[in-house]
Amino acid sequence: MLYLNDSQMRKAVKYEEMLDAIEEAFLQHHSGHYYMPDRYTAESENRRMLYMPCFVKDVIGTKMLAEFPENPSKGLPYLSGLMILNDRDTGAPLAIMDGSTLTALRTGAVGGVAIRHLSDPDSHSAGLIGCGVQGLHQLAYASQVRPIRSCYLYDAYRNDYGDFIEKLRRMTAPKELLIKVCANSREVAEKSDILITATQSATPVFPEDPSLFRKKCVVAIGSWLPDHKEIPDAIWQTTQSVLTDLPFACEESGDLCQPLQTGLLRRENVRYMGDYLHEKKSGQAQPLGETRFYKSVGMGIFDVMAARLIWKKALERRCGQILAE
Ligand SMILES: NC(=O)c1ccc[n+]([C@@H]2O[C@H](COP(=O)([O-])OP(=O)(O)OC[C@H]3O[C@@H](n4cnc5c(N)ncnc54)[C@H](O)[C@@H]3O)[C@@H](O)[C@H]2O)c1
């Protein structure tokens, strides 16, 4: 069995490979050739454990994530976890790897695939609300798929952006980005072609102003609980439809279940990214409106396809540590 830590996982895969693996995960989700029960969340005293198993053609993956909201105030990461990969025929464990690194890489690529297919190919600026682990990887992947020259940042709780900016520069080198910290989320939205939200916010992170979203690509990857919501209702004045990962997202995420309840969004206008990519590949995709909104809640098939890629590439490139049988 192979063990992979953060740096070994990053060394094993290239951005482009991860983007392609996630695109394949979306298409596999469309094809139905997988088994993925709804995510099971165990919660006690505001400490959440998420269990995400998924069976695909040759492997089974189970990600276990700990989501502890009080961690950031203690200087600890919000998310931590482990991924286990098993052989599909025998169940034998093949690999064990860092679950937070896997989450960051695959969620970055999920946002990257959305941007690759939904944004204007000529997008030069990306704005981020929520400068944490996921936000960093969202921008890194966005800059791989579009000719991004400027990044605009806003975080409601961060005073010092130095470490974030240094990591972003490292992850996007040799590109030399203009990186600017904005006074508020309105400024981010006004300056950016692509808008990304990656927070745990319970309430919308932008003002209720439709002009902030018109003709933009909006990728919301944070706040997945039903009583949480990152995107204001004003977005529904610029688009009728949304793309998301899977039907369960309509129950799980406030960005979808709240507008569905109030009638701002109709269920038939919720589309799934896997279906869209399949239709696009076969030249049958219905055109999207001028504002493109993708809400991700994540799903186990992303993790298993990303972990499978990392495991295969790590063996090829001799990364990681073989644990004795
Ligand atoms: N869609 C997916 O597949 C997926 C995957 C992983 C994590 N997530 C979600 O993404 C979110 C972020 O996770 P993370 O690991 O990056 O956490 P993090 O703590 O590293 O980063 C979140 C950042 O958002 C900032 N923030 C919080 N509320 C804000 C607000 N109202 N306005 C502006 N900034 C705000 C925080 O200060 C923090 O810097 C979480 O809700 C997590 O559950 C989604």
The ligand as an SDF file (V2000), in Angstrom:
LIG
                    3D

 44 48  0  0  0  0  0  0  0  0999 V2000
  -17.7070   22.3650   -3.1390 N   0  0  0  0  0  0  0  0  0  0  0  0
  -16.8020   21.5430   -2.6570 C   0  0  0  0  0  0  0  0  0  0  0  0
  -16.5280   20.4840   -3.1990 O   0  0  0  0  0  0  0  0  0  0  0  0
  -16.0430   21.9300   -1.4170 C   0  0  0  0  0  0  0  0  0  0  0  0
  -14.8590   21.2740   -1.0810 C   0  0  0  0  0  0  0  0  0  0  0  0
  -14.1650   21.6660    0.0520 C   0  0  0  0  0  0  0  0  0  0  0  0
  -14.6380   22.6830    0.8450 C   0  0  0  0  0  0  0  0  0  0  0  0
  -15.8130   23.2890    0.5150 N   0  0  0  0  0  0  0  0  0  0  0  0
  -16.3330   24.3840    1.3350 C   0  0  0  0  0  0  0  0  0  0  0  0
  -15.5690   25.5480    1.0300 O   0  0  0  0  0  0  0  0  0  0  0  0
  -15.6190   26.4450    2.1500 C   0  0  0  0  0  0  0  0  0  0  0  0
  -14.2240   26.9710    2.4310 C   0  0  0  0  0  0  0  0  0  0  0  0
  -13.3830   25.9100    2.8530 O   0  0  0  0  0  0  0  0  0  0  0  0
  -11.8240   26.1690    3.1530 P   0  0  0  0  0  0  0  0  0  0  0  0
  -11.2300   24.8300    3.4190 O   0  0  0  0  0  0  0  0  0  0  0  0
  -11.2380   27.0150    2.0910 O   0  0  0  0  0  0  0  0  0  0  0  0
  -11.9190   27.0280    4.4820 O   0  0  0  0  0  0  0  0  0  0  0  0
  -10.8900   28.1680    4.9900 P   0  0  0  0  0  0  0  0  0  0  0  0
  -11.2470   28.4330    6.4070 O   0  0  0  0  0  0  0  0  0  0  0  0
   -9.4970   27.7580    4.6700 O   0  0  0  0  0  0  0  0  0  0  0  0
  -11.2310   29.4480    4.0820 O   0  0  0  0  0  0  0  0  0  0  0  0
  -12.4490   30.1370    4.1250 C   0  0  0  0  0  0  0  0  0  0  0  0
  -12.1510   31.6320    4.1050 C   0  0  0  0  0  0  0  0  0  0  0  0
  -13.3970   32.3270    3.9560 O   0  0  0  0  0  0  0  0  0  0  0  0
  -13.3500   33.5030    4.7890 C   0  0  0  0  0  0  0  0  0  0  0  0
  -14.7420   33.9060    5.0430 N   0  0  0  0  0  0  0  0  0  0  0  0
  -15.6600   33.3100    5.8320 C   0  0  0  0  0  0  0  0  0  0  0  0
  -16.8330   33.9830    5.7760 N   0  0  0  0  0  0  0  0  0  0  0  0
  -16.6360   35.0120    4.9310 C   0  0  0  0  0  0  0  0  0  0  0  0
  -17.4720   36.0550    4.4460 C   0  0  0  0  0  0  0  0  0  0  0  0
  -18.7400   36.1740    4.8420 N   0  0  0  0  0  0  0  0  0  0  0  0
  -16.9600   36.9500    3.5500 N   0  0  0  0  0  0  0  0  0  0  0  0
  -15.6670   36.8540    3.1420 C   0  0  0  0  0  0  0  0  0  0  0  0
  -14.8250   35.8900    3.5880 N   0  0  0  0  0  0  0  0  0  0  0  0
  -15.3000   34.9770    4.4610 C   0  0  0  0  0  0  0  0  0  0  0  0
  -12.6000   33.0470    6.0190 C   0  0  0  0  0  0  0  0  0  0  0  0
  -12.0340   34.1400    6.7080 O   0  0  0  0  0  0  0  0  0  0  0  0
  -11.5220   32.1350    5.3980 C   0  0  0  0  0  0  0  0  0  0  0  0
  -10.3260   32.8360    5.1150 O   0  0  0  0  0  0  0  0  0  0  0  0
  -16.2680   25.6580    3.2850 C   0  0  0  0  0  0  0  0  0  0  0  0
  -17.6300   26.0230    3.3920 O   0  0  0  0  0  0  0  0  0  0  0  0
  -16.1670   24.2040    2.8290 C   0  0  0  0  0  0  0  0  0  0  0  0
  -17.1770   23.3900    3.3660 O   0  0  0  0  0  0  0  0  0  0  0  0
  -16.5110   22.9410   -0.6000 C   0  0  0  0  0  0  0  0  0  0  0  0
  1  2  1  0
  2  3  2  0
  2  4  1  0
  4  5  1  0
  4 44  2  0
  5  6  2  0
  6  7  1  0
  7  8  2  0
  8  9  1  0
  8 44  1  0
  9 10  1  0
  9 42  1  0
 10 11  1  0
 11 12  1  0
 11 40  1  0
 12 13  1  0
 13 14  1  0
 14 15  2  0
 14 16  1  0
 14 17  1  0
 17 18  1  0
 18 19  2  0
 18 20  1  0
 18 21  1  0
 21 22  1  0
 22 23  1  0
 23 24  1  0
 23 38  1  0
 24 25  1  0
 25 26  1  0
 25 36  1  0
 26 27  1  0
 26 35  1  0
 27 28  2  0
 28 29  1  0
 29 30  1  0
 29 35  2  0
 30 31  1  0
 30 32  2  0
 32 33  1  0
 33 34  2  0
 34 35  1  0
 36 37  1  0
 36 38  1  0
 38 39  1  0
 40 41  1  0
 40 42  1  0
 42 43  1  0
M  CHG  2   8   1  16  -1
M  END
$$$$
